[in-house]
Amino acid sequence: MQSNHELSIINYPLSISSVGRTELAIRYFPNIQPTSAWLKLRSLLADDPALAPLATLRRRTFLPAEVAKIYASLGHPYPPLSAIPNRLSLPPLPALSAIPNRSFCP
């Protein structure tokens, strides 16, 4: 017979791993400071009765089962910034020979 710990590891996909609390908070709130993001995530956790014990943990990391519980309740956060393609990149500069020779002095 398998223990509860072994069963919980088997039931979660491989993409869910342990993650630091601030790192997880930044995924949910990427546009604010890390400390503020954690405070905001902590308040969301405290407001949900199923997640309230996670808001008062002394550890700085969430285990995979805890991360899965957070995802199930709050939904998946934004993808990491490294996974978002840079859509604001500028077009390549034209070759120097394509630029007309203009004098800016009168």
MARSE-920939 format. One record per atom (N, C-alpha, C, O, CB): atom name; residue number from 1; x, y, z negated. Coordinates in steps of 0.1 Angstrom, whole numbers. Each point is the difference from the previous one (the first is absolute). Glycine has a CB too. Layout:
site/pos/px/py/pz
CA/NUM/X/Y/Z
...
***
This chain:
site/pos/px/py/pz
N/1/8/-12/0
CA/1/-8/12/0
C/1/9/13/0
O/1/10/0/-7
CB/1/-29/-13/-5
N/2/15/22/20
CA/2/8/12/1
C/2/-4/10/-11
O/2/-12/1/-4
CB/2/15/-4/29
N/3/6/11/-29
CA/3/-3/11/-10
C/3/-7/11/7
O/3/0/1/12
CB/3/20/-8/-26
N/4/-26/16/6
CA/4/-7/12/6
C/4/10/9/7
O/4/-3/6/11
CB/4/-13/-7/-29
N/5/29/2/13
CA/5/10/8/7
C/5/3/-6/14
O/5/1/8/9
CB/5/9/-2/-32
N/6/-9/-19/24
CA/6/3/-6/13
C/6/-11/2/10
O/6/2/3/11
CB/6/12/-20/-22
N/7/-27/16/5
CA/7/-11/2/9
C/7/-1/14/5
O/7/-4/3/11
CB/7/-8/-21/-24
N/8/15/28/4
CA/8/-1/14/4
C/8/10/3/11
O/8/-3/8/9
CB/8/-6/-2/-32
N/9/21/-12/22
CA/9/10/3/11
C/9/-5/-6/13
O/9/3/6/11
CB/9/15/-6/-29
N/10/-24/-12/18
CA/10/-3/-7/12
C/10/-12/8/7
O/10/0/0/12
CB/10/7/-22/-22
N/11/-16/28/3
CA/11/-12/6/5
C/11/3/13/7
O/11/-9/5/7
CB/11/-4/-17/-24
N/12/24/18/15
CA/12/3/14/6
C/12/9/-1/12
O/12/9/-8/0
CB/12/-12/18/-23
N/13/0/-2/33
CA/13/9/0/12
C/13/14/5/-4
O/13/2/6/-10
CB/13/-22/-2/25
N/14/29/-8/-6
CA/14/14/3/-2
C/14/3/15/1
O/14/10/5/-6
CB/14/-5/-27/15
N/15/-14/30/-3
CA/15/3/14/1
C/15/-2/8/-13
O/15/5/11/-1
CB/15/-13/-13/25
N/16/2/-4/-34
CA/16/-2/6/-13
C/16/12/-5/-9
O/16/1/-12/-2
CB/16/-27/14/5
N/17/33/8/-7
CA/17/12/-3/-9
C/17/-1/9/-12
O/17/-8/10/0
CB/17/22/-18/20
N/18/-5/6/-29
CA/18/0/9/-11
C/18/5/14/5
O/18/9/1/9
CB/18/-4/-20/-26
N/19/-10/29/11
CA/19/3/13/4
C/19/1/10/-12
O/19/-8/-2/-9
CB/19/-3/-3/32
N/20/19/14/-22
CA/20/1/10/-11
C/20/-12/9/-1
O/20/-7/2/10
CB/20/32/-2/-8
N/21/-29/4/-14
CA/21/-12/8/-1
C/21/1/13/7
O/21/-10/4/6
CB/21/6/-15/-28
N/22/15/18/22
CA/22/1/12/7
C/22/0/-2/15
O/22/-6/8/8
CB/22/19/2/-27
N/23/-7/-21/24
CA/23/0/-3/14
C/23/-14/-2/5
O/23/-4/4/11
CB/23/27/-14/-13
N/24/-31/2/-6
CA/24/-14/-2/4
C/24/-8/12/0
O/24/-8/3/8
CB/24/10/-26/-18
N/25/1/32/0
CA/25/-7/13/-1
C/25/3/8/12
O/25/-9/7/5
CB/25/9/-8/-30
N/26/12/1/30
CA/26/4/8/11
C/26/-7/-5/13
O/26/-3/8/9
CB/26/25/-3/-20
N/27/-24/-18/12
CA/27/-7/-6/11
C/27/-14/5/1
O/27/-6/3/10
CB/27/20/-23/-11
N/28/-21/22/-11
CA/28/-13/5/0
C/28/-1/15/1
O/28/-10/5/6
CB/28/4/-24/-20
N/29/16/26/9
CA/29/0/15/1
C/29/13/5/5
O/29/9/4/-7
CB/29/-25/-3/-12
N/30/19/-3/33
CA/30/13/3/5
C/30/3/15/0
O/30/12/4/3
CB/30/-14/-24/11
N/31/-7/29/-15
CA/31/2/14/2
C/31/2/8/-13
O/31/0/12/0
CB/31/-13/-14/20
N/32/14/-5/-32
CA/32/3/7/-12
C/32/12/-6/-7
O/32/5/-10/4
CB/32/-29/15/-7
N/33/29/2/-7
CA/33/12/-4/-7
C/33/-2/-14/-6
O/33/-11/-3/-4
CB/33/17/27/-1
N/34/5/-32/4
CA/34/-1/-14/-6
C/34/-7/0/-14
O/34/-8/-9/-2
CB/34/28/3/16
N/35/-16/15/-23
CA/35/-5/-1/-13
C/35/-15/3/0
O/35/-8/-6/-7
CB/35/30/13/-2
N/36/-26/3/17
CA/36/-14/4/1
C/36/-8/-12/7
O/36/-11/-2/-4
CB/36/17/27/5
N/37/0/-31/8
CA/37/-6/-12/7
C/37/-3/-11/-10
O/37/-11/-6/0
CB/37/22/12/22
N/38/-1/-9/-31
CA/38/-2/-10/-10
C/38/-11/4/-10
O/38/-9/-8/-3
CB/38/33/2/5
N/39/-24/19/-6
CA/39/-11/4/-9
C/39/-14/-1/6
O/39/-9/-4/-7
CB/39/26/20/-4
N/40/-18/-13/24
CA/40/-12/-1/7
C/40/-5/-15/1
O/40/-11/-3/-2
CB/40/17/24/15
N/41/4/-30/-9
CA/41/-3/-14/1
C/41/-4/-5/-14
O/41/-9/-9/-1
CB/41/25/6/21
N/42/-9/7/-30
CA/42/-3/-5/-13
C/42/-14/4/-5
O/42/-7/-8/-6
CB/42/31/9/0
N/43/-28/11/10
CA/43/-14/4/-3
C/43/-10/-8/7
O/43/-11/-4/-5
CB/43/19/27/0
N/44/-5/-27/18
CA/44/-9/-8/8
C/44/-1/-14/-7
O/44/-11/-6/-1
CB/44/17/18/22
N/45/5/-17/-25
CA/45/0/-14/-7
C/45/-7/1/-13
O/45/-8/-10/-3
CB/45/30/5/14
N/46/-21/15/-18
CA/46/-7/1/-13
C/46/-15/2/2
O/46/-7/-5/-9
CB/46/28/15/-1
N/47/-25/-4/21
CA/47/-15/1/2
C/47/-7/-13/4
O/47/-12/-1/-2
CB/47/17/25/9
N/48/3/-33/-2
CA/48/-6/-13/4
C/48/2/-10/-11
O/48/11/-3/-4
CB/48/-6/8/28
N/49/-16/-10/-30
CA/49/1/-9/-11
C/49/8/-13/3
O/49/7/-5/-9
CB/49/-29/13/1
N/50/22/-13/20
CA/50/8/-12/3
C/50/15/3/1
O/50/8/-8/-2
CB/50/-28/0/15
N/51/23/21/-10
CA/51/14/4/2
C/51/6/8/-12
O/51/12/3/-1
CB/51/-16/-3/25
N/52/-5/3/-34
CA/52/4/8/-11
C/52/13/-5/-8
O/52/8/7/-4
CB/52/-32/0/2
N/53/25/-21/0
CA/53/12/-5/-7
C/53/13/3/8
O/53/10/1/-6
CB/53/-24/-18/-4
N/54/13/19/23
CA/54/12/2/8
C/54/5/15/-2
O/54/12/2/2
CB/54/-20/-19/15
N/55/-1/26/-21
CA/55/4/14/-2
C/55/9/2/-12
O/55/7/9/-1
CB/55/-28/-2/12
N/56/20/-17/-20
CA/56/7/2/-13
C/56/12/-10/-2
O/56/5/-1/-10
CB/56/-26/9/0
N/57/25/-15/21
CA/57/11/-9/0
C/57/13/7/-4
O/57/2/12/5
CB/57/-13/-26/12
N/58/19/8/-24
CA/58/13/6/-3
C/58/11/-3/11
O/58/10/7/0
CB/58/-15/-10/-25
N/59/2/-7/33
CA/59/9/-3/12
C/59/-1/11/10
O/59/-10/7/1
CB/59/7/-31/-5
N/60/14/25/12
CA/60/0/10/11
C/60/-3/-7/13
O/60/1/7/11
CB/60/15/7/-24
N/61/-19/-26/13
CA/61/-3/-7/13
C/61/-13/-8/-2
O/61/-4/-4/-11
CB/61/28/2/17
N/62/-31/1/5
CA/62/-12/-8/0
C/62/3/-14/7
O/62/7/0/10
CB/62/-22/21/-9
N/63/10/-32/-7
CA/63/2/-13/6
C/63/-8/-2/12
O/63/-10/8/2
CB/63/15/-17/-25
N/64/-2/-1/32
CA/64/-8/-2/12
C/64/-15/-1/-3
O/64/-8/5/8
CB/64/28/-16/3
N/65/-24/3/-21
CA/65/-14/-2/-3
C/65/-6/14/-4
O/65/-12/2/3
CB/65/17/-26/-11
N/66/2/32/1
CA/66/-5/13/-4
C/66/-2/9/12
O/66/-9/8/1
CB/66/20/-10/-24
N/67/-1/2/32
CA/67/-1/8/12
C/67/-12/-4/8
O/67/-7/8/6
CB/67/32/-5/-6
N/68/-27/-17/1
CA/68/-12/-5/8
C/68/-13/5/-7
O/68/-9/3/8
CB/68/23/-23/0
N/69/-14/20/-21
CA/69/-12/5/-7
C/69/-2/15/3
O/69/-12/4/2
CB/69/15/-21/-20
N/70/7/25/18
CA/70/-1/14/3
C/70/-5/2/15
O/70/-9/8/2
CB/70/28/-3/-19
N/71/-13/-13/26
CA/71/-4/1/14
C/71/-14/-3/2
O/71/-8/6/7
CB/71/31/-11/0
N/72/-28/-6/-14
CA/72/-14/-5/1
C/72/-9/11/-5
O/72/-11/1/5
CB/72/18/-25/-8
N/73/-3/32/-7
CA/73/-9/9/-6
C/73/1/14/7
O/73/-11/6/3
CB/73/13/-18/-25
N/74/10/17/25
CA/74/2/13/5
C/74/1/0/15
O/74/0/11/7
CB/74/10/-4/-28
N/75/-8/-19/27
CA/75/3/0/14
C/75/15/1/3
O/75/8/4/-10
CB/75/-30/6/15
N/76/27/-13/7
CA/76/14/1/3
C/76/4/14/1
O/76/-8/8/6
CB/76/8/-30/5
N/77/12/26/-16
CA/77/5/14/2
C/77/4/2/14
O/77/0/-9/9
CB/77/7/10/-33
N/78/-2/12/26
CA/78/6/3/13
C/78/12/-9/2
O/78/6/-4/-9
CB/78/-14/28/7
N/79/11/-26/15
CA/79/13/-8/2
C/79/12/8/-4
O/79/-1/13/-1
CB/79/-10/-25/20
N/80/22/5/-22
CA/80/12/8/-3
C/80/4/9/11
O/80/-3/-2/12
CB/80/11/-17/-26
N/81/-2/30/11
CA/81/4/10/10
C/81/9/-5/10
O/81/-1/4/12
CB/81/-1/13/-29
N/82/10/-27/14
CA/82/9/-6/10
C/82/-8/-8/11
O/82/5/-2/11
CB/82/13/1/-28
N/83/-30/-3/14
CA/83/-8/-7/9
C/83/-8/9/10
O/83/-6/-5/10
CB/83/4/-14/-27
N/84/1/31/14
CA/84/-7/10/8
C/84/9/5/11
O/84/10/6/-3
CB/84/-25/0/-16
N/85/11/-8/32
CA/85/9/6/11
C/85/0/15/-1
O/85/-10/6/-3
CB/85/5/-26/17
N/86/16/25/-10
CA/86/1/15/0
C/86/-7/6/13
O/86/6/-1/11
CB/86/16/-1/-24
N/87/-34/7/11
CA/87/-7/5/11
C/87/3/15/2
O/87/-6/6/10
CB/87/-12/-23/-14
N/88/26/23/-4
CA/88/2/14/1
C/88/14/3/7
O/88/5/11/1
CB/88/-18/-7/-21
N/89/18/-15/26
CA/89/13/2/7
C/89/-1/9/12
O/89/-11/-1/7
CB/89/19/-22/-15
N/90/2/30/11
CA/90/-1/10/11
C/90/4/-8/13
O/90/7/-10/-1
CB/90/-1/29/-14
N/91/-10/-14/27
CA/91/4/-7/12
C/91/15/3/2
O/91/6/9/-5
CB/91/-29/-6/15
N/92/29/-12/-2
CA/92/15/2/2
C/92/2/14/8
O/92/-8/4/7
CB/92/11/-29/-6
N/93/9/30/-4
CA/93/4/13/6
C/93/3/-3/15
O/93/5/-10/4
CB/93/4/19/-26
N/94/-12/1/31
CA/94/3/-2/14
C/94/15/1/2
O/94/8/6/-9
CB/94/-30/4/15
N/95/27/-15/5
CA/95/14/0/3
C/95/4/15/2
O/95/-8/8/5
CB/95/7/-31/5
N/96/13/26/-12
CA/96/5/14/1
C/96/-1/5/15
O/96/-3/12/2
CB/96/18/-16/-21
N/97/-14/-5/28
CA/97/-1/4/14
C/97/-14/4/4
O/97/-3/7/10
CB/97/22/-22/-4
N/98/-29/10/-14
CA/98/-14/3/3
C/98/-4/14/-5
O/98/-11/5/3
CB/98/6/-29/-3
N/99/13/30/-9
CA/99/-4/13/-6
C/99/6/11/9
O/99/11/0/4
CB/99/-10/-10/-27
N/100/-10/19/28
CA/100/4/10/9
C/100/10/10/-8
O/100/-1/2/-12
CB/100/-21/-4/25
N/101/31/7/-5
CA/101/10/10/-6
C/101/-6/13/-1
O/101/-2/7/10
CB/101/21/-20/0
N/102/-23/17/-22
CA/102/-6/13/-2
C/102/8/8/-9
O/102/6/-5/-10
CB/102/-29/-4/14
N/103/24/22/-1
CA/103/7/9/-9
C/103/-10/7/-9
O/103/-10/5/5
CB/103/29/-2/12
N/104/-16/-3/-30
CA/104/-9/6/-9
C/104/4/14/-3
O/104/-7/7/-7
CB/104/3/-29/-3
N/105/15/27/16
CA/105/4/14/-2
C/105/-6/8/12
O/105/0/-5/11
CB/105/21/-2/-24
N/106/-26/19/11
CA/106/-5/8/11
C/106/11/5/9
O/106/-3/7/10
CB/106/-15/0/-24
***
